[in-house]
Amino acid sequence: MTMELIEAVLKRRTNRDHFVNKPISQEDINAIIESARWAPSPFNIQPWEIIIVRNQENKDKLANLVKKSMSAQMGDPKFLNDVSQWMSLSDDEWQRRADGVMIDDHVDLPDFIKDKTKLKPLLKNAKNMSFLGKLGLGKIGAGKFAELIKEAPLIIIVLLNKNKRSPGENRNTWELLGMGAFIEHILLTATALNIGTHFINAPLETKKDRDELRAIFSVPENYEPICIIRAGYVDKEPKPSVRLNPNKFVHYEKF
Ligand SMILES: Cc1cc2nc3c(=O)[nH]c(=O)nc-3n(C[C@H](O)[C@H](O)[C@H](O)COP(=O)(O)O)c2cc1C
């Protein structure tokens, strides 16, 4: 591996675009696994397991589930209300607030609504967002993400082994922190290997969909699917992102 760590950290972006149509080499998969397995975890419990998915039939089944679950999210007022707080409608707005996501990166807006100034009043509350969902906005976005899953060279499903419990009253937190470290090792090592990554977590939102995912990939009861990562080689720079200025979140000595 050639890239400096800090370079990989700064270069890593969520890549919601097409990947190069080329299988990920076993050597690169092994490098990602080797890096991930050295992640820290509470009491070194290593509660993680992964499923490497490359088979087209499995990807197609997952894509159908992505389509269904994302369409359902677009019809859920509570979800949409939460999302609308984090959506910027213009690049200016996004740069100014320096958090959240751009609407264009999540929803493929149909032509009749491309003028986003008209969208603003519609995004004000969940009821209106659901209305947009019913108009088919959600289905368009869901269809796009389903296609991205189908054509992805590699899908990694990350599982938590619920039998490997951390000691301590706050065990759920410690276990999830370990999972986060494991996943970040995957993302950064992939970046260093010129592999783009993208979480597609809609199928993990509801128990019903998680159960369907379990059925597709024969995941036993005592394993919890934590995230789904789409990955593939990249040949162009991913879209830039935004971050808060350190003065917004760093405290010295006391809060
Ligand atoms: C736990 C977690 C879940 C995420 N789920 C999704 C997802 O389902 N779909 C998606 O497009 N991006 C997802 N993301 C990516 C975030 O939107 C992204 O990290 C954030 O907007 C910052 O952008 P960047 O990763 O390009 O720097 C997820 C990220 C994390 C850490």
The ligand as a Tripos MOL2 file, in Angstrom:
@<TRIPOS>MOLECULE
LIG
   31    33     1     0     0
SMALL
NO_CHARGES

@<TRIPOS>ATOM
      1 C1        -23.3770    4.8320    9.9420 C.3       1 LIG1
      2 C2        -23.4700    5.4880    8.6030 C.ar      1 LIG1
      3 C3        -24.5510    5.1940    7.7700 C.ar      1 LIG1
      4 C4        -24.6510    5.7640    6.4980 C.ar      1 LIG1
      5 N1        -25.6790    5.3900    5.6840 N.ar      1 LIG1
      6 C5        -25.7180    5.8690    4.4220 C.ar      1 LIG1
      7 C6        -26.7020    5.3970    3.5120 C.ar      1 LIG1
      8 O1        -27.5280    4.5350    3.8400 O.2       1 LIG1
      9 N2        -26.7080    5.8990    2.2590 N.ar      1 LIG1
     10 C7        -25.7920    6.8340    1.8510 C.ar      1 LIG1
     11 O2        -25.8480    7.2390    0.7020 O.2       1 LIG1
     12 N3        -24.8220    7.2820    2.6900 N.ar      1 LIG1
     13 C8        -24.7630    6.8190    3.9490 C.ar      1 LIG1
     14 N4        -23.7640    7.2420    4.8010 N.ar      1 LIG1
     15 C9        -22.7500    8.2020    4.3290 C.3       1 LIG1
     16 C10       -22.9200    9.6060    4.9340 C.3       1 LIG1
     17 O3        -24.0090   10.2550    4.3370 O.3       1 LIG1
     18 C11       -21.6010   10.3710    4.7120 C.3       1 LIG1
     19 O4        -20.5840    9.7520    5.4380 O.3       1 LIG1
     20 C12       -21.6860   11.8360    5.1220 C.3       1 LIG1
     21 O5        -22.6550   12.5100    4.3700 O.3       1 LIG1
     22 C13       -20.3280   12.5390    4.9450 C.3       1 LIG1
     23 O6        -19.8920   12.4510    3.5950 O.3       1 LIG1
     24 P1        -18.5280   11.7380    3.1940 P.3       1 LIG1
     25 O7        -18.5620   10.3370    3.7190 O.co2     1 LIG1
     26 O8        -18.4940   11.7690    1.6890 O.co2     1 LIG1
     27 O9        -17.3980   12.5340    3.7820 O.co2     1 LIG1
     28 C14       -23.6550    6.6760    6.0700 C.ar      1 LIG1
     29 C15       -22.5690    6.9580    6.9060 C.ar      1 LIG1
     30 C16       -22.4660    6.3610    8.1510 C.ar      1 LIG1
     31 C17       -21.2530    6.6320    9.0120 C.3       1 LIG1
@<TRIPOS>BOND
     1     1     2 1
     2     2     3 ar
     3     2    30 ar
     4     3     4 ar
     5     4     5 ar
     6     4    28 ar
     7     5     6 ar
     8     6     7 ar
     9     6    13 1
    10     7     8 2
    11     7     9 ar
    12     9    10 ar
    13    10    11 2
    14    10    12 ar
    15    12    13 ar
    16    13    14 ar
    17    14    15 1
    18    14    28 ar
    19    15    16 1
    20    16    17 1
    21    16    18 1
    22    18    19 1
    23    18    20 1
    24    20    21 1
    25    20    22 1
    26    22    23 1
    27    23    24 1
    28    24    25 2
    29    24    26 1
    30    24    27 1
    31    28    29 ar
    32    29    30 ar
    33    30    31 1
@<TRIPOS>SUBSTRUCTURE
     1 LIG1         1 GROUP 0 **** ****
